[in-house]
Amino acid sequence: MGVKIRLKRFGTKRRAFYRIVVMDSRAPRDGRAIEEVGFYRPIEVEDQQIVLKEDRIREWLSKGARPTPTVKKLLNKKDIDL
């Protein structure tokens, strides 16, 4: 089972927000997550857009979870080493 850290979409048209979740790589985008490790709200002001549980993300990365390219950019904004 490959584990990915990726986005799970919520909200309505043009008012989307996302949860950053740890999921099986074969699961659908909005399927059941193993764990929720943060939020991404692109319509908020800059300093309130990204909320992360950094300790949990680091633990999943150490276990071999791979972030998607979009999540990798968000983690780099918050200075989390990959």
N, CA, C and O atoms as a GROMACS GRO file, in nm:
protein
  328
    1MET      N    1   0.085  -0.118   0.000
    1MET     CA    2   0.000   0.000   0.000
    1MET      C    3   0.089   0.124   0.000
    1MET      O    4   0.168   0.144   0.093
    2GLY      N    5   0.078   0.207  -0.103
    2GLY     CA    6   0.149   0.334  -0.108
    2GLY      C    7   0.067   0.441  -0.037
    2GLY      O    8  -0.053   0.453  -0.058
    3VAL      N    9   0.134   0.518   0.046
    3VAL     CA   10   0.066   0.623   0.123
    3VAL      C   11   0.108   0.758   0.068
    3VAL      O   12   0.226   0.784   0.047
    4LYS      N   13   0.009   0.844   0.045
    4LYS     CA   14   0.034   0.978  -0.007
    4LYS      C   15  -0.023   1.082   0.088
    4LYS      O   16  -0.121   1.057   0.158
    5ILE      N   17   0.040   1.198   0.089
    5ILE     CA   18  -0.014   1.315   0.157
    5ILE      C   19  -0.069   1.403   0.046
    5ILE      O   20   0.006   1.451  -0.038
    6ARG      N   21  -0.201   1.423   0.048
    6ARG     CA   22  -0.263   1.496  -0.063
    6ARG      C   23  -0.382   1.578  -0.014
    6ARG      O   24  -0.414   1.578   0.104
    7LEU      N   25  -0.447   1.647  -0.108
    7LEU     CA   26  -0.558   1.734  -0.075
    7LEU      C   27  -0.692   1.662  -0.092
    7LEU      O   28  -0.708   1.579  -0.181
    8LYS      N   29  -0.786   1.695  -0.004
    8LYS     CA   30  -0.922   1.644  -0.010
    8LYS      C   31  -1.012   1.766  -0.020
    8LYS      O   32  -1.010   1.852   0.068
    9ARG      N   33  -1.092   1.775  -0.126
    9ARG     CA   34  -1.167   1.898  -0.156
    9ARG      C   35  -1.300   1.903  -0.081
    9ARG      O   36  -1.371   1.803  -0.070
   10PHE      N   37  -1.332   2.024  -0.031
   10PHE     CA   38  -1.460   2.054   0.030
   10PHE      C   39  -1.507   2.189  -0.021
   10PHE      O   40  -1.432   2.258  -0.091
   11GLY      N   41  -1.628   2.227   0.012
   11GLY     CA   42  -1.679   2.357  -0.028
   11GLY      C   43  -1.765   2.349  -0.152
   11GLY      O   44  -1.798   2.241  -0.200
   12THR      N   45  -1.800   2.466  -0.203
   12THR     CA   46  -1.886   2.474  -0.321
   12THR      C   47  -1.805   2.525  -0.440
   12THR      O   48  -1.684   2.548  -0.430
   13LYS      N   49  -1.872   2.541  -0.550
   13LYS     CA   50  -1.805   2.597  -0.668
   13LYS      C   51  -1.748   2.734  -0.633
   13LYS      O   52  -1.815   2.817  -0.572
   14ARG      N   53  -1.626   2.756  -0.674
   14ARG     CA   54  -1.554   2.882  -0.654
   14ARG      C   55  -1.533   2.920  -0.507
   14ARG      O   56  -1.486   3.030  -0.480
   15ARG      N   57  -1.567   2.834  -0.414
   15ARG     CA   58  -1.545   2.859  -0.271
   15ARG      C   59  -1.482   2.736  -0.208
   15ARG      O   60  -1.515   2.699  -0.095
   16ALA      N   61  -1.391   2.674  -0.280
   16ALA     CA   62  -1.331   2.550  -0.234
   16ALA      C   63  -1.233   2.573  -0.120
   16ALA      O   64  -1.166   2.676  -0.113
   17PHE      N   65  -1.226   2.474  -0.031
   17PHE     CA   66  -1.118   2.466   0.067
   17PHE      C   67  -1.080   2.320   0.075
   17PHE      O   68  -1.155   2.232   0.033
   18TYR      N   69  -0.963   2.295   0.129
   18TYR     CA   70  -0.907   2.160   0.124
   18TYR      C   71  -0.857   2.118   0.261
   18TYR      O   72  -0.815   2.201   0.342
   19ARG      N   73  -0.864   1.988   0.286
   19ARG     CA   74  -0.797   1.928   0.400
   19ARG      C   75  -0.674   1.857   0.347
   19ARG      O   76  -0.680   1.791   0.243
   20ILE      N   77  -0.566   1.870   0.418
   20ILE     CA   78  -0.444   1.797   0.382
   20ILE      C   79  -0.452   1.666   0.459
   20ILE      O   80  -0.455   1.665   0.582
   21VAL      N   81  -0.454   1.555   0.386
   21VAL     CA   82  -0.480   1.425   0.447
   21VAL      C   83  -0.375   1.323   0.405
   21VAL      O   84  -0.308   1.337   0.303
   22VAL      N   85  -0.363   1.219   0.487
   22VAL     CA   86  -0.280   1.104   0.455
   22VAL      C   87  -0.375   0.995   0.408
   22VAL      O   88  -0.467   0.957   0.480
   23MET      N   89  -0.353   0.945   0.284
   23MET     CA   90  -0.445   0.848   0.224
   23MET      C   91  -0.368   0.739   0.151
   23MET      O   92  -0.253   0.757   0.112
   24ASP      N   93  -0.436   0.627   0.133
   24ASP     CA   94  -0.386   0.522   0.044
   24ASP      C   95  -0.386   0.581  -0.097
   24ASP      O   96  -0.481   0.649  -0.137
   25SER      N   97  -0.281   0.557  -0.172
   25SER     CA   98  -0.268   0.617  -0.305
   25SER      C   99  -0.375   0.568  -0.402
   25SER      O  100  -0.400   0.633  -0.503
   26ARG      N  101  -0.439   0.454  -0.373
   26ARG     CA  102  -0.542   0.401  -0.463
   26ARG      C  103  -0.681   0.453  -0.432
   26ARG      O  104  -0.774   0.427  -0.508
   27ALA      N  105  -0.699   0.526  -0.322
   27ALA     CA  106  -0.830   0.576  -0.281
   27ALA      C  107  -0.871   0.695  -0.368
   27ALA      O  108  -0.785   0.767  -0.418
   28PRO      N  109  -1.003   0.715  -0.387
   28PRO     CA  110  -1.048   0.832  -0.464
   28PRO      C  111  -1.016   0.962  -0.391
   28PRO      O  112  -0.990   0.962  -0.270
   29ARG      N  113  -1.019   1.073  -0.464
   29ARG     CA  114  -0.978   1.203  -0.409
   29ARG      C  115  -1.052   1.238  -0.280
   29ARG      O  116  -0.989   1.282  -0.184
   30ASP      N  117  -1.182   1.219  -0.276
   30ASP     CA  118  -1.260   1.256  -0.159
   30ASP      C  119  -1.299   1.134  -0.075
   30ASP      O  120  -1.398   1.137  -0.002
   31GLY      N  121  -1.222   1.028  -0.087
   31GLY     CA  122  -1.249   0.905  -0.012
   31GLY      C  123  -1.205   0.915   0.133
   31GLY      O  124  -1.169   1.022   0.183
   32ARG      N  125  -1.209   0.799   0.200
   32ARG     CA  126  -1.176   0.795   0.342
   32ARG      C  127  -1.026   0.813   0.363
   32ARG      O  128  -0.944   0.750   0.296
   33ALA      N  129  -0.992   0.899   0.455
   33ALA     CA  130  -0.851   0.930   0.484
   33ALA      C  131  -0.803   0.849   0.604
   33ALA      O  132  -0.882   0.811   0.691
   34ILE      N  133  -0.674   0.824   0.609
   34ILE     CA  134  -0.613   0.761   0.725
   34ILE      C  135  -0.605   0.862   0.839
   34ILE      O  136  -0.637   0.831   0.954
   35GLU      N  137  -0.561   0.984   0.805
   35GLU     CA  138  -0.549   1.090   0.907
   35GLU      C  139  -0.551   1.226   0.839
   35GLU      O  140  -0.500   1.243   0.728
   36GLU      N  141  -0.612   1.324   0.907
   36GLU     CA  142  -0.611   1.463   0.860
   36GLU      C  143  -0.497   1.536   0.930
   36GLU      O  144  -0.488   1.534   1.053
   37VAL      N  145  -0.411   1.600   0.850
   37VAL     CA  146  -0.293   1.664   0.908
   37VAL      C  147  -0.286   1.814   0.882
   37VAL      O  148  -0.185   1.877   0.912
   38GLY      N  149  -0.393   1.872   0.827
   38GLY     CA  150  -0.391   2.016   0.806
   38GLY      C  151  -0.505   2.064   0.719
   38GLY      O  152  -0.589   1.986   0.673
   39PHE      N  153  -0.506   2.197   0.696
   39PHE     CA  154  -0.606   2.262   0.613
   39PHE      C  155  -0.538   2.358   0.516
   39PHE      O  156  -0.432   2.412   0.545
   40TYR      N  157  -0.601   2.377   0.401
   40TYR     CA  158  -0.558   2.477   0.304
   40TYR      C  159  -0.681   2.550   0.257
   40TYR      O  160  -0.771   2.491   0.196
   41ARG      N  161  -0.686   2.681   0.286
   41ARG     CA  162  -0.799   2.765   0.247
   41ARG      C  163  -0.748   2.874   0.153
   41ARG      O  164  -0.704   2.979   0.200
   42PRO      N  165  -0.754   2.851   0.022
   42PRO     CA  166  -0.693   2.947  -0.072
   42PRO      C  167  -0.763   3.082  -0.079
   42PRO      O  168  -0.704   3.177  -0.131
   43ILE      N  169  -0.886   3.095  -0.030
   43ILE     CA  170  -0.956   3.223  -0.040
   43ILE      C  171  -0.937   3.310   0.084
   43ILE      O  172  -0.988   3.422   0.089
   44GLU      N  173  -0.864   3.261   0.184
   44GLU     CA  174  -0.835   3.341   0.304
   44GLU      C  175  -0.717   3.435   0.277
   44GLU      O  176  -0.653   3.427   0.173
   45VAL      N  177  -0.691   3.524   0.373
   45VAL     CA  178  -0.574   3.610   0.363
   45VAL      C  179  -0.448   3.524   0.375
   45VAL      O  180  -0.453   3.413   0.428
   46GLU      N  181  -0.338   3.575   0.326
   46GLU     CA  182  -0.214   3.497   0.308
   46GLU      C  183  -0.168   3.422   0.433
   46GLU      O  184  -0.134   3.305   0.424
   47ASP      N  185  -0.167   3.488   0.550
   47ASP     CA  186  -0.113   3.423   0.669
   47ASP      C  187  -0.209   3.322   0.733
   47ASP      O  188  -0.168   3.250   0.824
   48GLN      N  189  -0.334   3.315   0.688
   48GLN     CA  190  -0.430   3.220   0.743
   48GLN      C  191  -0.466   3.109   0.646
   48GLN      O  192  -0.556   3.030   0.674
   49GLN      N  193  -0.398   3.100   0.533
   49GLN     CA  194  -0.432   3.001   0.431
   49GLN      C  195  -0.397   2.859   0.470
   49GLN      O  196  -0.475   2.768   0.443
   50ILE      N  197  -0.283   2.838   0.532
   50ILE     CA  198  -0.232   2.704   0.558
   50ILE      C  199  -0.220   2.680   0.708
   50ILE      O  200  -0.156   2.757   0.779
   51VAL      N  201  -0.283   2.572   0.756
   51VAL     CA  202  -0.272   2.529   0.895
   51VAL      C  203  -0.227   2.384   0.893
   51VAL      O  204  -0.293   2.300   0.831
   52LEU      N  205  -0.116   2.354   0.959
   52LEU     CA  206  -0.058   2.220   0.953
   52LEU      C  207  -0.030   2.165   1.092
   52LEU      O  208  -0.001   2.239   1.186
   53LYS      N  209  -0.040   2.032   1.104
   53LYS     CA  210   0.009   1.960   1.222
   53LYS      C  211   0.149   1.910   1.185
   53LYS      O  212   0.164   1.798   1.135
   54GLU      N  213   0.248   1.993   1.209
   54GLU     CA  214   0.383   1.966   1.158
   54GLU      C  215   0.443   1.838   1.215
   54GLU      O  216   0.512   1.766   1.142
   55ASP      N  217   0.419   1.809   1.342
   55ASP     CA  218   0.476   1.688   1.400
   55ASP      C  219   0.420   1.562   1.334
   55ASP      O  220   0.494   1.466   1.310
   56ARG      N  221   0.290   1.561   1.304
   56ARG     CA  222   0.228   1.445   1.240
   56ARG      C  223   0.276   1.430   1.095
   56ARG      O  224   0.298   1.319   1.047
   57ILE      N  225   0.293   1.543   1.026
   57ILE     CA  226   0.342   1.539   0.887
   57ILE      C  227   0.484   1.483   0.884
   57ILE      O  228   0.515   1.398   0.801
   58ARG      N  229   0.569   1.531   0.974
   58ARG     CA  230   0.707   1.479   0.979
   58ARG      C  231   0.709   1.330   1.010
   58ARG      O  232   0.791   1.256   0.954
   59GLU      N  233   0.620   1.286   1.098
   59GLU     CA  234   0.615   1.143   1.130
   59GLU      C  235   0.575   1.061   1.009
   59GLU      O  236   0.634   0.956   0.983
   60TRP      N  237   0.474   1.106   0.934
   60TRP     CA  238   0.431   1.032   0.814
   60TRP      C  239   0.538   1.034   0.707
   60TRP      O  240   0.556   0.934   0.637
   61LEU      N  241   0.609   1.144   0.693
   61LEU     CA  242   0.718   1.150   0.596
   61LEU      C  243   0.830   1.053   0.633
   61LEU      O  244   0.891   0.991   0.546
   62SER      N  245   0.856   1.040   0.763
   62SER     CA  246   0.959   0.947   0.806
   62SER      C  247   0.918   0.802   0.784
   62SER      O  248   1.003   0.714   0.770
   63LYS      N  249   0.787   0.776   0.781
   63LYS     CA  250   0.736   0.641   0.756
   63LYS      C  251   0.729   0.608   0.608
   63LYS      O  252   0.699   0.495   0.571
   64GLY      N  253   0.756   0.707   0.522
   64GLY     CA  254   0.760   0.681   0.379
   64GLY      C  255   0.646   0.739   0.298
   64GLY      O  256   0.636   0.711   0.179
   65ALA      N  257   0.560   0.818   0.358
   65ALA     CA  258   0.450   0.882   0.283
   65ALA      C  259   0.508   0.984   0.186
   65ALA      O  260   0.601   1.057   0.221
   66ARG      N  261   0.454   0.990   0.066
   66ARG     CA  262   0.502   1.082  -0.038
   66ARG      C  263   0.399   1.193  -0.060
   66ARG      O  264   0.282   1.162  -0.085
   67PRO      N  265   0.438   1.320  -0.051
   67PRO     CA  266   0.343   1.428  -0.080
   67PRO      C  267   0.324   1.446  -0.230
   67PRO      O  268   0.416   1.422  -0.309
   68THR      N  269   0.205   1.489  -0.268
   68THR     CA  270   0.179   1.522  -0.408
   68THR      C  271   0.251   1.654  -0.439
   68THR      O  272   0.291   1.724  -0.346
   69PRO      N  273   0.269   1.689  -0.566
   69PRO     CA  274   0.338   1.815  -0.599
   69PRO      C  275   0.275   1.939  -0.536
   69PRO      O  276   0.346   2.029  -0.492
   70THR      N  277   0.142   1.945  -0.532
   70THR     CA  278   0.075   2.061  -0.473
   70THR      C  279   0.101   2.068  -0.323
   70THR      O  280   0.129   2.175  -0.270
   71VAL      N  281   0.091   1.955  -0.256
   71VAL     CA  282   0.117   1.952  -0.111
   71VAL      C  283   0.263   1.983  -0.084
   71VAL      O  284   0.295   2.048   0.016
   72LYS      N  285   0.352   1.938  -0.171
   72LYS     CA  286   0.494   1.967  -0.154
   72LYS      C  287   0.519   2.118  -0.156
   72LYS      O  288   0.600   2.168  -0.078
   73LYS      N  289   0.450   2.190  -0.244
   73LYS     CA  290   0.463   2.336  -0.250
   73LYS      C  291   0.412   2.400  -0.121
   73LYS      O  292   0.473   2.494  -0.070
   74LEU      N  293   0.300   2.350  -0.068
   74LEU     CA  294   0.245   2.404   0.055
   74LEU      C  295   0.339   2.378   0.173
   74LEU      O  296   0.356   2.464   0.259
   75LEU      N  297   0.398   2.260   0.178
   75LEU     CA  298   0.492   2.230   0.285
   75LEU      C  299   0.618   2.316   0.275
   75LEU      O  300   0.674   2.356   0.377
   76ASN      N  301   0.662   2.343   0.153
   76ASN     CA  302   0.779   2.430   0.136
   76ASN      C  303   0.749   2.573   0.182
   76ASN      O  304   0.838   2.642   0.232
   77LYS      N  305   0.624   2.619   0.165
   77LYS     CA  306   0.587   2.753   0.213
   77LYS      C  307   0.599   2.762   0.364
   77LYS      O  308   0.632   2.868   0.418
   78LYS      N  309   0.572   2.651   0.433
   78LYS     CA  310   0.578   2.648   0.579
   78LYS      C  311   0.714   2.595   0.629
   78LYS      O  312   0.730   2.568   0.748
   79ASP      N  313   0.811   2.581   0.539
   79ASP     CA  314   0.948   2.540   0.572
   79ASP      C  315   0.956   2.402   0.639
   79ASP      O  316   1.028   2.384   0.737
   80ILE      N  317   0.881   2.307   0.585
   80ILE     CA  318   0.891   2.168   0.631
   80ILE      C  319   0.980   2.095   0.533
   80ILE      O  320   0.950   2.088   0.413
   81ASP      N  321   1.089   2.039   0.582
   81ASP     CA  322   1.184   1.968   0.497
   81ASP      C  323   1.128   1.835   0.454
   81ASP      O  324   1.062   1.766   0.532
   82LEU      N  325   1.154   1.799   0.328
   82LEU     CA  326   1.103   1.672   0.275
   82LEU      C  327   1.210   1.567   0.270
   82LEU      O  328   1.184   1.454   0.229
   0.00000   0.00000   0.00000
